[in-house]
Amino acid sequence: MKIKNYILLILTVILLIYSTSCNFKNVEKELEENPENLGAQFNISKTEDHTSNVEFDVPNESIPILNVPWENDSKFKEAQKQHGTDVLLSAFCTVIKTTSPGEQHNVHLAAKSVSGIVVPPGGVFSQNNSIGPYVESKGYQEGSAYIGGNVTPSIGGGACKIASTLYNVAILSNLEIVERYNHSMPVHYLPYGQDSTVAYGVKDLKFKNTTNAPILIWAVPIENRVYMGFYGKETPPKVEWHHNILERRVAPKEYKINYNLKDGEEKVILEGMDGARVESFITIEYEDGRLEKKDLGISNYWPMPHIIEVNKIN
């Protein structure tokens, strides 16, 4: 692995960057045509408007949430009033445990870009059409991305975390998924089968607003968490994820030389993950007690290798 790539892997494990912002805008219908997860509730005061004096969930793992940080945000209230989207369809918090500085910047930038988008009834949301391309001229930096089974520096690396968050909120809102691709390797921040990747012009995340009202997307990044919610006019049925691991692929170990270590000492630089072939589906429970099962297909993941530093390789 090149030195530049190796340095990025190290940064991916140890660094976090903090920022936060949001806005709102419209997207027209022709967009598509052309186990102790909840850590606490956190009260922030004397901070930016969207989190001022609001008690919201601060989970330790990526999970659905009920208490969001933007309840007092004047821009959010204005957008709700403008579009008549008073009902929270679903909300999700993605907890990003390890990232490089550029990747964290990209996550916050993409969250800012998607926040405030309105998808009309029958409209199809496309992440690439809405906030792409993920290029330097739009403010994106170099972050880590999965390319060819490797963790590689790429401009816009990290935008997939927004796609993954959108995917989870869309599923929990009982919307139709039009296009979705899993990563080539598993991700640390979501279970197998619940991630989504994007590559401008190649892979996209798309969902259709199958309700009879507009859907307002709102997102706020706070430190290493991305909060996102969809708002409409009617509460959706209860949706639950289910995953069956059909095959597991053991993650290999890759050793790198670090002469500063003592003989026999090992230092884990990147915690790998087993690959897998996973079948995913959801169950939908309606108010009248009816149950429906919806298949979401198969996700295939190559194993992510463990990167370990040693003094010498035998």
C-alpha positions as CSV (number, residue, x, y, z in Angstrom):
1,M,0.0,0.0,0.0
2,K,1.3,3.5,-0.8
3,I,2.5,5.7,2.0
4,K,-0.3,8.2,1.4
5,N,-2.9,5.5,1.6
6,Y,-1.3,4.1,4.8
7,I,-1.3,7.5,6.5
8,L,-4.9,8.0,5.6
9,L,-5.8,4.6,7.2
10,I,-4.1,5.7,10.4
11,L,-6.0,9.0,10.4
12,T,-9.2,7.1,9.8
13,V,-8.8,5.4,13.1
14,I,-7.8,8.2,15.4
15,L,-9.2,11.5,14.2
16,L,-12.6,13.3,14.4
17,I,-13.6,16.7,13.1
18,Y,-16.4,18.8,14.4
19,S,-18.8,21.0,12.5
20,T,-22.6,21.6,12.1
21,S,-25.0,23.4,9.7
22,C,-28.3,23.2,7.8
23,N,-30.4,24.9,5.2
24,F,-33.6,24.2,3.1
25,K,-34.6,24.2,-0.5
26,N,-37.0,22.5,-2.9
27,V,-36.5,19.6,-5.3
28,E,-39.0,19.4,-8.2
29,K,-40.7,16.2,-9.3
30,E,-38.8,16.1,-12.6
31,L,-35.6,15.5,-10.6
32,E,-35.8,11.8,-11.5
33,E,-37.2,12.3,-15.0
34,N,-34.1,14.3,-16.4
35,P,-27.4,-3.3,22.9
36,E,-27.0,-0.2,24.8
37,N,-27.5,1.8,21.8
38,L,-29.1,4.9,23.3
39,G,-26.5,6.6,25.4
40,A,-28.4,9.6,26.8
41,Q,-30.5,12.5,26.1
42,F,-28.4,15.6,25.8
43,N,-29.4,19.2,26.5
44,I,-27.4,21.9,24.7
45,S,-27.8,25.6,25.5
46,K,-25.8,28.6,24.4
47,T,-25.0,27.0,21.0
48,E,-26.3,27.3,17.5
49,D,-30.1,27.8,16.9
50,H,-30.9,24.3,15.7
51,T,-29.8,22.8,19.1
52,S,-30.6,25.6,21.5
53,N,-32.2,24.4,24.7
54,V,-33.3,21.1,23.1
55,E,-33.1,17.7,24.7
56,F,-32.2,15.2,22.1
57,D,-31.0,11.6,21.8
58,V,-27.3,10.9,21.8
59,P,-27.0,7.2,20.9
60,N,-23.7,5.2,21.0
61,E,-24.7,3.2,17.9
62,S,-26.6,4.0,14.7
63,I,-30.3,3.6,15.5
64,P,-33.7,5.1,15.0
65,I,-34.4,8.0,17.3
66,L,-37.4,10.0,18.6
67,N,-35.8,13.2,20.0
68,V,-34.1,15.3,17.4
69,P,-31.9,18.4,17.9
70,W,-33.6,20.9,15.6
71,E,-37.0,21.3,17.3
72,N,-36.3,24.9,18.1
73,D,-34.6,25.7,14.7
74,S,-36.4,28.7,13.1
75,K,-35.5,27.5,9.6
76,F,-36.9,24.1,10.3
77,K,-40.2,25.6,11.7
78,E,-40.4,27.9,8.6
79,A,-39.9,24.9,6.2
80,Q,-42.5,22.8,8.1
81,K,-45.1,25.6,7.9
82,Q,-44.4,26.3,4.3
83,H,-44.9,22.7,3.2
84,G,-47.4,21.6,5.8
85,T,-45.1,18.7,6.9
86,D,-46.1,18.5,10.6
87,V,-45.7,14.8,11.2
88,L,-42.3,13.1,11.8
89,L,-42.3,10.0,9.6
90,S,-39.1,8.6,11.0
91,A,-35.7,9.8,12.3
92,F,-32.3,8.2,12.5
93,C,-28.9,8.9,13.9
94,T,-25.8,7.6,12.2
95,V,-22.8,7.4,14.6
96,I,-19.5,7.6,12.8
97,K,-16.9,6.0,15.0
98,T,-13.7,6.6,13.0
99,T,-13.0,9.0,10.1
100,S,-10.3,11.2,8.6
101,P,-10.5,15.0,8.7
102,G,-11.5,15.3,5.1
103,E,-14.1,12.6,5.4
104,Q,-15.7,14.2,8.4
105,H,-15.8,17.5,6.5
106,N,-17.5,15.8,3.6
107,V,-20.1,14.2,5.8
108,H,-21.0,17.6,7.3
109,L,-21.1,19.3,4.0
110,A,-23.3,16.6,2.4
111,A,-25.7,16.7,5.5
112,K,-25.9,20.5,5.1
113,S,-26.7,20.1,1.4
114,V,-29.5,17.5,1.8
115,S,-31.2,19.3,4.7
116,G,-34.3,21.2,3.7
117,I,-34.9,19.3,0.4
118,V,-38.6,18.7,-0.2
119,V,-39.7,15.6,-2.3
120,P,-43.2,16.1,-3.8
121,P,-45.9,13.3,-3.8
122,G,-44.9,10.8,-6.4
123,G,-41.4,12.4,-6.8
124,V,-38.2,10.4,-6.8
125,F,-35.3,11.7,-4.7
126,S,-31.8,11.1,-6.1
127,Q,-28.8,11.8,-3.9
128,N,-26.5,12.3,-6.9
129,N,-28.9,14.7,-8.6
130,S,-29.6,16.6,-5.4
131,I,-26.2,17.1,-3.8
132,G,-23.6,15.7,-6.3
133,P,-21.2,15.8,-7.9
134,Y,-18.8,15.4,-4.9
135,V,-16.0,17.5,-6.3
136,E,-13.5,20.1,-5.0
137,S,-15.4,23.0,-6.6
138,K,-18.4,22.2,-4.4
139,G,-16.2,22.2,-1.3
140,Y,-15.5,18.4,-1.0
141,Q,-12.2,17.3,0.3
142,E,-10.2,14.1,0.1
143,G,-11.5,11.4,2.3
144,S,-11.3,7.6,2.5
145,A,-13.5,5.5,0.2
146,Y,-13.9,1.9,-0.8
147,I,-12.4,1.3,-4.2
148,G,-11.6,-2.1,-5.6
149,G,-11.7,-3.8,-2.2
150,N,-9.3,-1.2,-0.7
151,V,-9.6,1.9,1.5
152,T,-8.4,4.6,-0.8
153,P,-8.2,8.4,-0.7
154,S,-10.9,10.0,-2.9
155,I,-12.4,13.4,-3.3
156,G,-15.8,13.3,-1.7
157,G,-15.1,10.3,0.4
158,G,-17.7,10.1,3.2
159,A,-20.7,11.2,1.2
160,C,-21.9,7.5,1.4
161,K,-22.6,8.0,5.1
162,I,-25.4,10.4,4.0
163,A,-26.7,7.9,1.5
164,S,-26.7,5.2,4.3
165,T,-28.6,7.5,6.6
166,L,-31.1,8.5,3.9
167,Y,-31.6,4.8,3.1
168,N,-32.5,3.9,6.7
169,V,-34.9,6.9,7.1
170,A,-36.6,6.0,3.8
171,I,-37.0,2.4,4.8
172,L,-38.4,3.3,8.3
173,S,-40.8,5.8,6.6
174,N,-42.1,2.9,4.5
175,L,-41.1,4.5,1.2
176,E,-40.2,2.7,-2.1
177,I,-36.5,2.2,-2.7
178,V,-35.8,2.8,-6.4
179,E,-32.0,2.3,-6.4
180,R,-29.5,1.3,-3.7
181,Y,-26.1,-0.4,-3.7
182,N,-24.2,-1.8,-0.7
183,H,-20.5,-1.1,-0.1
184,S,-17.9,-3.5,-1.5
185,M,-16.8,-4.1,2.1
186,P,-18.8,-3.8,5.4
187,V,-19.0,-0.5,7.3
188,H,-18.4,-0.1,11.0
189,Y,-21.3,2.3,11.5
190,L,-24.2,0.1,10.4
191,P,-25.3,-3.6,10.4
192,Y,-24.8,-5.7,7.2
193,G,-27.5,-4.8,4.7
194,Q,-28.4,-1.3,6.0
195,D,-25.7,0.7,4.3
196,S,-25.8,2.4,0.9
197,T,-23.0,3.7,-1.3
198,V,-22.9,6.3,-4.1
199,A,-20.6,7.1,-7.0
200,Y,-21.6,10.0,-9.1
201,G,-22.7,8.9,-12.5
202,V,-22.4,5.2,-11.6
203,K,-24.2,4.4,-8.3
204,D,-27.0,6.3,-6.7
205,L,-29.4,6.2,-3.8
206,K,-33.0,6.9,-4.9
207,F,-36.3,6.6,-3.2
208,K,-39.9,7.5,-4.2
209,N,-42.3,9.5,-2.2
210,T,-45.3,7.1,-2.2
211,T,-47.3,9.3,0.2
212,N,-50.0,11.8,-0.8
213,A,-48.1,14.8,0.7
214,P,-44.7,16.4,0.4
215,I,-41.8,15.0,2.4
216,L,-39.4,17.4,4.0
217,I,-35.8,16.1,4.7
218,W,-34.0,17.6,7.7
219,A,-30.5,16.8,8.7
220,V,-28.0,18.1,11.3
221,P,-24.5,16.9,11.9
222,I,-23.2,17.2,15.4
223,E,-19.6,16.1,16.1
224,N,-19.4,12.5,14.9
225,R,-23.2,12.0,14.6
226,V,-25.6,12.7,11.7
227,Y,-29.2,13.3,12.7
228,M,-31.8,13.0,9.9
229,G,-35.6,13.0,9.8
230,F,-38.4,12.9,7.2
231,Y,-41.5,14.9,7.7
232,G,-44.9,14.6,6.1
233,K,-48.6,14.6,7.0
234,E,-49.4,11.0,8.1
235,T,-47.6,8.6,10.4
236,P,-46.4,5.5,8.6
237,P,-46.9,1.9,9.8
238,K,-44.3,0.3,12.1
239,V,-41.3,-1.0,10.1
240,E,-38.6,-3.3,11.4
241,W,-35.4,-4.5,9.8
242,H,-34.4,-8.2,9.6
243,H,-31.2,-9.7,8.3
244,N,-30.1,-13.3,7.6
245,I,-26.3,-13.9,7.2
246,L,-26.1,-16.6,4.4
247,E,-22.3,-16.7,4.3
248,R,-19.5,-15.2,6.3
249,R,-16.0,-14.5,4.9
250,V,-13.3,-14.2,7.5
251,A,-11.3,-11.0,7.4
252,P,-7.5,-11.5,6.7
253,K,-4.7,-9.9,8.6
254,E,-2.3,-7.5,6.9
255,Y,1.0,-6.7,8.6
256,K,3.0,-3.4,8.2
257,I,6.4,-2.7,9.5
258,N,6.9,-0.2,12.4
259,Y,10.4,-0.2,13.7
260,N,9.4,1.9,16.7
261,L,7.6,-1.1,18.2
262,K,9.3,-3.7,20.4
263,D,10.0,-7.2,19.2
264,G,6.7,-9.2,19.4
265,E,4.6,-6.1,19.9
266,E,1.6,-5.5,17.7
267,K,-0.4,-2.4,17.1
268,V,-3.9,-2.6,15.5
269,I,-4.2,0.3,13.0
270,L,-7.5,-0.7,11.4
271,E,-10.0,-3.1,12.9
272,G,-11.1,-5.2,10.0
273,M,-14.5,-6.8,9.5
274,D,-15.6,-10.2,8.1
275,G,-17.2,-10.1,4.8
276,A,-20.7,-11.6,4.3
277,R,-23.6,-12.5,2.0
278,V,-26.7,-11.1,3.7
279,E,-30.4,-11.4,2.9
280,S,-32.4,-8.4,4.2
281,F,-36.1,-7.8,4.5
282,I,-38.5,-5.7,6.5
283,T,-41.8,-6.4,8.3
284,I,-44.5,-3.8,8.1
285,E,-47.2,-3.7,10.8
286,Y,-50.3,-1.6,10.0
287,E,-52.7,-0.1,12.5
288,D,-55.4,-2.7,11.8
289,G,-52.9,-5.5,12.7
290,R,-52.0,-6.6,9.2
291,L,-48.4,-7.7,8.7
292,E,-46.5,-7.5,5.5
293,K,-43.1,-8.7,4.5
294,K,-41.0,-6.9,2.0
295,D,-37.7,-8.4,0.6
296,L,-34.8,-5.9,0.1
297,G,-32.5,-8.3,-1.7
298,I,-29.0,-9.6,-1.1
299,S,-26.0,-7.6,0.0
300,N,-22.5,-9.0,-0.8
301,Y,-19.4,-7.8,1.1
302,W,-15.8,-8.6,0.7
303,P,-13.9,-8.9,4.0
304,M,-12.1,-5.8,5.3
305,P,-8.6,-6.8,6.4
306,H,-7.2,-6.1,9.8
307,I,-4.2,-3.7,9.5
308,I,-1.6,-4.5,12.1
309,E,1.8,-2.9,12.7
310,V,4.7,-5.1,13.9
311,N,8.5,-4.6,14.4
312,K,9.2,-7.3,11.8
313,I,7.4,-9.8,9.6
314,N,8.4,-13.4,10.0
